[in-house]
Amino acid sequence: MKEIISITKKANLNIVKNLLNALFSLLIFSSCTTINNETTSTVKLINTQHQVKTLKVLPQWEGQGAKEELFKAYVREFEFLNQDINIELVNWDNENYNNIGNNGKNIIYENIKINKPIIDVVLMGRHYEEVAKLTGDPSWQFKYMVNFADNDYFIKNTRLQILKNTTNLEYGSHFPGPFIEGQYYTLWCNTNLADKIGMEIKKTEMTADDFMSYIKAVNDYNQRNPGDVIIAMNQYNNWNWSYIWSFHLFLSALQNNKLGLTKGFHPDKYYAWIKTMHYLEELGANNIYARNDECLRYSEKNSYFIEQENSLFMAQGSWMFNVWEGIYGDKASHFVPVEFPVFQPMNTYPCDYEPVWGVFNHSENKEEGIRFLNGFFKSSFAEDWTKITKTPTGIKTPMSELFLGQHPVEFFSEYIMNRYSEQFYKIGYTQFENDVMGFFTDSLLLVQPILDGKVNAAEAQKWINAHLSKKQLEMLSAK
């Protein structure tokens, strides 16, 4: 925590400099401005004939330690530098907003339906398809949300990878705002438990054989110590990540990783998935998941993984560091990120850059909302984000990849960035993974039943074969 606080103080120097410059300019301006023959002396140092507007913004990163503090610092700086705008961070406990409900897709949908949105700057999340279903309009974002595709700040300050590749999978040609938050996907590892079992876990370049040996070691330990059971892989009932790392295994079974990221059927994909399912079956036979807690649900207010200290691995994103740091501080320091296991070396890795906010086209404060989001396109903010949160950002800056490299999360981020040289793919949208599989669209739904021992790989293969087309079967025969 001391390191975080120290870095935060240093990062805030950029904000302080901007504030001092703005204060100097505004004081000069206000000293020359009179209203009714009296010099202005209000907190808002602008000529009061200009209306001060209130921009209503849904806050993000609440309870996430350094991310939350960095966002609040940005809001303070923005208000100071934009004296004609007050920022209201909307509290959903406020009775004025209760009628919408604290649900991302519903918040967007309800604001679309009314003439004047209650919120000006809304959290976009991953609600495109959900809102499309609610509206019955697959192009709803072009009608109701500002598109930053023609915004010079956006084009000049956004990673080329996002403009060319990542966004196309989910957003089409619509860019709702700055892609502030970046994260990698990882296995979080409890190093204390690894030491207890007597294992040294590979943090990078973990093979499928390595991972299998870790799961078997946990299973062996549990058989010897029935009163001190360790869960090999933590799994939340309401947030299933097993198909994500399984999909990465599937890609690594292909000689050509890019083939696995293109839509359509191919025999190589079929056989890669069969290999993956047999591997999953062996993991299940070694009790990778302990299913003795059917009430295990994810919550950002607490973490079973951290508090119980009885799980070796948990598949999640790198953002969990900020969640845990905000709740537990140094208590979570022995939970470190490690690379997903693979059958053979890969040239790509799952990474995601997320556009946090969007502005409604029909908002009375549309232009003010755009100004608020444009303010994030500063190298100083991107540098602060990278140093303080220890995670990447989609905002382009020469400093954004200069991690300190001492903290495990910094080391992991630096390694992933350098190892894969921006050759990332986006994951976590089941329809996308099903499309690139190219056969039986529910193949990924077989992952958990196989891991739980409810179905074996041979049975799953028969299930898949029964759903292949005649043409696909002929392609397999020719192979």
Secondary structure, 3 states (H helix, E strand, C coil): CHHHHHHHHHHHHHHHHHHHHHHHHHHHHHHCCEECCEECCCCCCCCCCCCCEEEEECCCCCCCCHHHHHHHHHHHHHHHHCCCEEEEECCCCCHHHCCCCCCHHHHHHHHHHCCCCCCCEEECCCCHHHHHHHHCCCCHHHHHECCHHHCHHHHHHECHHHHHCHHHHCCCCCCCCCCCEEEEEEEEEEHHHHHHHCCCCCCCCCEHHHHHHHHHHHHHHHHHCCCCCCEEEECECCECCHHHHHHHHHHHCCCCHHHHHCCCCCHHHHHHHHHHHHHHHHHHHCCCCCCCCCCCCCECCECHHHHHCCEEEEEEECCHHHHHHHHHHHHHCCEEEECCCECCCCCCEEEEEECCEEEECCCCCHHHHHHHHHCCCCHHHHHHHHHHHCCCCCECCCCCCCCCCCCHHHHHHHHHHHHHCCCEECCCCHHHHHHHHCCCCCHHHHHHHHHCCCCCHHHHHHHHHCCCCHHHHHHHHHC
